[in-house]
Amino acid sequence: MRRLEGASVKKNPLVGELCAEFAGTMILILFGCGVVAQVVTNKDGALGDHDSISWAWGLAVTMGIFVSARISGAHLNPAVTLALAAFKGFEWRKVAPYMAAQTAGAFIAALIVRVVYADLIGAYDPGHTVKSQGIFSTLPGNGDDIVGIPTAFLDQVVGTAILVFVVFALTTPWNNPPLANVGPLFVGLLVVAIGMAFGANAGYAINPARDFGPRLASFITGYGSAWQDQRGTVYFWLPIVAPLLGGLIGGGLFKVLIENHLTDPEAEIDDTRVAEPIAND
């Protein structure tokens, strides 16, 4: 049977949402891993430092949100998706597909960065060792031996809890959030602040997809020790488990400390009007 002329084609909303999460996370990682590659492979500091990394990651988050927010809500982070399902009514059936799309976007973006920076990475670290592994994935102490696994784990829990707590504050309607078109800027600034305050212990992954996708991409392109830290300890699990836990803690704290005490602003306006004295004629 021929489709009637002008009839609209029924779309699967979930497919569009997954495409948006894939694209938004890909943009996030293209800028994020890209800036780290630029800084790491140019050690004289002429092309950036820690502050430029923090700012670029923040701007990367902002751009990723602008790309995907209209369609999927721009989670771009499995820890955010899990917290939204636990505390904000996001459908549980979408959690695993969203996480998969985010990780796939991060993986593809990291492959692109790996290819684009292949010459500079090869010149800086021909053996593709832990020396340049930080371009793609995080390490305790950013590769120094001072920071142990327990501290790195705690750092990721705290950093992700802060992320989700403030993201909820910025997006909860009754909390007087910023307008939708400027909200992504504040989320980006939040990531900048986390990078500048909590970047030393574990590289502030605060996002399982951001770490696992690029880690996998680096592994299949020559980084044989990608699953381990600088001591040879299996480490890939930590930037997955700790952020997921931290996101739940941050979301739960926002629910208990803030959201449960919010009231409808419209109702407050109505109450004020009712309380106003009425002039007698």
Stockholm file with secondary structure:
# STOCKHOLM 1.0

chainA/1-281         MRRLEGASVKKNPLVGELCAEFAGTMILILFGCGVVAQVVTNKDGALGDHDSISWAWGLAVTMGIFVSARISGAHLNPAVTLALAAFKGFEWRKVAPYMAAQTAGAFIAALIVRVVYADLIGAYDPGHTVKSQGIFSTLPGNGDDIVGIPTAFLDQVVGTAILVFVVFALTTPWNNPPLANVGPLFVGLLVVAIGMAFGANAGYAINPARDFGPRLASFITGYGSAWQDQRGTVYFWLPIVAPLLGGLIGGGLFKVLIENHLTDPEAEIDDTRVAEPIAND
#=GR chainA/1-281 SS CCCCTTCCCCCCHHHHHHHHHHHHHHHHHHHHHHHHHHHHTCTTSTTCCHHHHHHHHHHHHHHHHHHHHHHHCCCCSHHHHHHHHHHSCCCGGGHHHHHHHHHHHHHHHHHHHHHHTHHHHHHHCTTCCHHHHTTTSCCGGGGCSSSCHHHHHHHHHHHHHHHHHHHHHHHCGGGCCCCTTTHHHHHHHHHHHHHHHSCTTTCCCCCHHHHHHHHHHHHTTTCTTTTBCTTSCBCTTHHHHHHHHHHHHHHHHHHHHTGGGCCCHHHHHHHHHHHSCCCCC
#=GC SS_cons         CCCCTTCCCCCCHHHHHHHHHHHHHHHHHHHHHHHHHHHHTCTTSTTCCHHHHHHHHHHHHHHHHHHHHHHHCCCCSHHHHHHHHHHSCCCGGGHHHHHHHHHHHHHHHHHHHHHHTHHHHHHHCTTCCHHHHTTTSCCGGGGCSSSCHHHHHHHHHHHHHHHHHHHHHHHCGGGCCCCTTTHHHHHHHHHHHHHHHSCTTTCCCCCHHHHHHHHHHHHTTTCTTTTBCTTSCBCTTHHHHHHHHHHHHHHHHHHHHTGGGCCCHHHHHHHHHHHSCCCCC
//
